[in-house]
Amino acid sequence: LINSPQKGVQMVIDTKYKPRYYNGSVDLEDYRQISGYARLKSVYEKLETDYRQNIDWLIIYPNQTGEHLEKIDLAQKESLPNYVQFYKLGVRLREINKSKE
């Protein structure tokens, strides 16, 4: 969870190691999973948010073609079609070079 109401950011976040999200849509099972998290009473209580208010959802996935990000920039999140307040964000992962010498 991100709970920073003073910055206007309250959301449920899940990470998926699914590089195909870069060019494709999110799997239906992943929509269902994160939507389930975003409907838990305990989540609303931790965020101190009214149950009648929708909470933003975010899926973070690997994107090795993007710039290396030391810090996640929520301004770069991408809105997902057909859903309200559901986003995805690709983050470049560090790579370990284990070449044999």
C-alpha positions in Angstrom: 0.0 0.0 0.0 1.0 3.6 -0.6 -0.7 5.9 1.9 0.4 9.5 1.3 -2.9 11.5 1.4 -0.9 14.8 1.8 0.6 14.1 -1.7 -2.8 12.8 -3.0 -1.5 9.2 -3.4 -3.3 6.2 -1.9 -3.2 3.0 -3.8 -2.9 -0.8 -3.7 0.2 -2.0 -5.6 1.1 -5.5 -6.8 4.2 -6.6 -8.7 4.1 -9.2 -11.5 7.1 -10.6 -13.3 5.4 -10.6 -16.6 7.5 -8.7 -19.2 4.6 -9.0 -21.8 2.7 -6.3 -20.0 5.0 -3.8 -21.8 3.1 -4.3 -25.0 0.0 -6.1 -23.8 -2.8 -5.9 -21.4 -3.0 -7.2 -17.9 -4.2 -10.8 -17.4 -7.8 -11.2 -16.2 -6.6 -13.2 -13.2 -4.3 -10.3 -12.2 -7.2 -7.8 -12.5 -9.2 -10.0 -10.2 -6.4 -10.5 -7.7 -5.6 -6.9 -7.2 -9.2 -5.9 -7.2 -9.7 -8.3 -4.4 -7.0 -6.6 -2.4 -8.5 -3.2 -3.1 -11.8 -4.3 -1.7 -10.6 -5.6 1.7 -11.9 -3.7 4.7 -8.5 -3.8 6.3 -7.0 -1.9 3.3 -9.6 0.8 3.6 -8.9 1.0 7.4 -5.1 1.3 6.9 -5.6 4.0 4.3 -8.2 5.7 6.5 -10.5 5.9 3.5 -14.3 5.7 3.2 -15.5 2.3 1.9 -17.6 4.1 -0.8 -14.4 5.7 -2.3 -12.5 3.8 -5.1 -8.9 3.2 -4.4 -6.3 3.4 -7.2 -4.6 0.1 -8.2 -1.2 -0.3 -9.7 0.6 -3.2 -11.2 4.4 -2.9 -11.5 6.1 -5.1 -14.1 9.6 -5.4 -15.6 10.4 -3.2 -18.6 14.0 -3.7 -19.7 13.6 -1.2 -22.6 12.9 1.7 -20.3 15.3 4.0 -18.5 16.9 2.7 -15.4 14.8 4.0 -12.5 16.4 4.4 -9.1 13.1 5.5 -7.8 9.6 4.6 -9.0 8.0 7.6 -10.7 4.2 7.3 -10.3 3.7 10.1 -12.8 4.8 7.7 -15.5 2.0 5.2 -14.7 -0.2 4.1 -17.6 -4.0 4.0 -17.3 -5.5 0.7 -18.3 -8.6 0.6 -20.6 -12.0 -0.5 -19.4 -11.2 -0.1 -15.7 -11.5 2.8 -13.3 -8.4 4.0 -11.5 -6.3 1.0 -12.6 -2.7 1.6 -13.8 0.4 -0.2 -14.8 4.0 0.9 -14.5 7.1 -0.7 -16.1 10.3 -0.6 -14.1 13.7 -1.5 -15.5 15.3 -4.2 -13.3 19.0 -4.4 -12.6 20.8 -7.1 -14.5 23.6 -9.2 -13.2 26.3 -10.1 -15.7 27.5 -13.6 -14.9 29.7 -14.1 -17.9 32.3 -16.9 -17.6 35.9 -15.7 -18.0 
